Amino acid sequence: MAGIKRGYDGKIAGLYDLDKTLGRGHFAVVKLARHVFTGEKVAVKVIDKTKLDTVATGHLFQEVRCMKLVQHPNIVRLYEVIDTQTKLYLILELGDGGDMFDYIMKHEEGLNEELAKKYFAQIVHAISYCHRLHVVHRDLKPENVVFFEKQGLVKLTDFGFSNKFQPGKKLTTSCGSLAYSAPEILLGDEYDAPAV
């Protein structure tokens, strides 16, 4: 992959100190990290390449490709990619307010209507932007919407199932989170990428 820095396991090319774990996925751990020289806090998605099969490797390449392509105020920014022999590190913009799922679980009364409209509009703008670039996220769920409270924003994250699509051509890959999947995906049918 072009434009990727090579480093050494455990040191993340000597640029970032890893801290606590923020989340876990099937093949990755997301950690809080701090840039050694600037002190800037970032999220680092650490992918263990030794655990990836061919399909997962393909998803990883798609994730990096799509994240490099999408640059929007409501999409978590990919700052850089660091590749080592056994790990791939995605250095990402760090939210300061947790994710939408955690917010929902902690606030039984919900979000006030004005804020809900504001955040919903931001999510729709991000999705619309992706679709204009022929990118589909394919794993939209509250866990993948992160709060940036100081900026008054929410941002989409985790493009692990994202893909490029051709308008008018249907996709067939069954992916995403089962509880949030469209009926077409659950049935194993071809689907119009932007619609689902």
N, C-alpha and C positions, 0 to 999 in steps of 0.2 A: 504494500500500500504506500503510495507516494506521500511525501510530506509527514512521515511518521518518524519520531525520534527513537533511537534505540538506547536502551539503558541496561541496568543490572537489577535483578530481582531484589526486593527488600529496600532498595534505595530510591526507587523511581527516578533513575537518572540523576540522583543527588539533588533534585529540585524540590521535592515535597516530603514532608514528614507526615506519615499516616497517624491518625488518631482513632477515635471510637467508630464502631460500626453503626451506620445509619439505616441500613436495610440489606436484605438478602434476596437473591433470585435463584433460578435453577443453576446457572453457570457463573454467577457473579456475586460479589459483595460490594456494597457501596459504603465507602468510608469517608469520614471527615478528614481533611488534610489541610496543611498550611504550607504555603510556598516559603521555602527556606530564606530567600532574599527579601521578598516584599512583605511577607507576613499575611498575605491575602488568604482567606479561607476559601476552600473549594470542596466540591464533592468529587470523589474519585471512584469510578466504577472499575473494580479490579476483576478481570476475567481470567480464569485459569484455563489456558489454552490446552492443557493436557487432558481436560475433561470434555472437550468439544468433539462431537462427531461431525460428519460432513454437512448435515443439515444445519446444525448450530453454528458452524463456521460460516456458512452462507448467510445466516441471519446476522451474524456479527459484522460481516463485510457490508451488508445492506444498511445496518444501523449506522455505521461510521459514514458511509456514503451519503445517506439521507441527512444525517445531522450536520455534515459539512455543507450541504446544499441549503438547508433551511436556516435563515437568519431573520428572526422576527422578535419583537419585544415580548411576545407571549409564548416563546419557546425557549427552554433552557439551552443556554449556549454551550457548545463544545469548544473548549479553549485549545486543547491539543490532545494528541494521541501518542502514547509512549509504548513502544513494543520491546519486550524482552524475550528471552528464549522460551519461557514458560507462561508469561503473563502479558496481558494487554491492559493498559491503563487508559481510561477515558477521563480526561480532566474536564469537569463540568462546573458550570455556574452553580453556586450554592444558595438555595432558598433560605429564608430566615423564619418561616412560619409553619413548617410541617406540610403535610399533604392534605388534600380535601377529605380523604377517607378518615384520617385521624380527627379532623375537625368535626365531621358529621358524628363520629362516635362520642366525642366529648361534649357536644352541644345538642342536647335533645330538642331544644326549642328551635334549632335551625339557625339560618343566617337571615338577617333582616332583608326585606324584599329589595331595597335599593342596592345593597351590596351584592345580593344574589344576581340581580339583573346585570350589574357592572361586570362581575366575574364571568357570568355566562356569555356575555357579549365578547369578552376577551378570548374565551375558549373557542367560540365560533370564528372569530377573526383568525386565530392561529390555524384552525382546521382548514378554513377557506384558503388561506395563504398556501398551506401545504398542497392542497388540491390544485391550485393554480400552477404549482411547480410539478404537478403529477406525482406527488408523494402522498401515500396513505400511511397513517399511523398504525392502524389495525389492533390497537390495544387500549382504546380510550376507556378509562375508568377513573374513579375518584383518587385512587392511589397514584395515578400518573399525572395529577394536577397539583402543582406545588405553589404554596403561597410565598410571595416576596412582599412582606408587609411594609417594609420601609419604602418600597416603590409603589405600593398600592396596586400590585399586579398579581395575577396567577399566571403560571406558565406550564405548558405541556412538557413532560419529560418521558424518558424510557422509550426510545424508538427501536427497541429490540426486535419488534415484528414489522417494522416499517418496510415499505417497498416502493419502487417506482412503478407506475402503471401507464398504459397507453389508453387514451380515451377510446371508449367503445369496445375495448377488449376486456373480457372477464378474467378474474383471477380464480384460482382453484385451491390455493393453500389454506388448510384449516389451521388457524392460529389465533392467538389472543387469549383472553381469560374466559373460561367457559361461562361463568355467571353473567358476563356482559356481552356474550356473542349474539350476533344476528341469527335469525332462524335459518337463513341460507347457509351459513357456516355450520350450524349444528346439524343440518341435514346433509352436509357434504356436497351441496350444489355449487356450481359456478356462481360468482357474485360480481356485481358492479362495484369496483373498489371504493369510489367515493361515497356510494350510497350506504355501505355498511360500516 
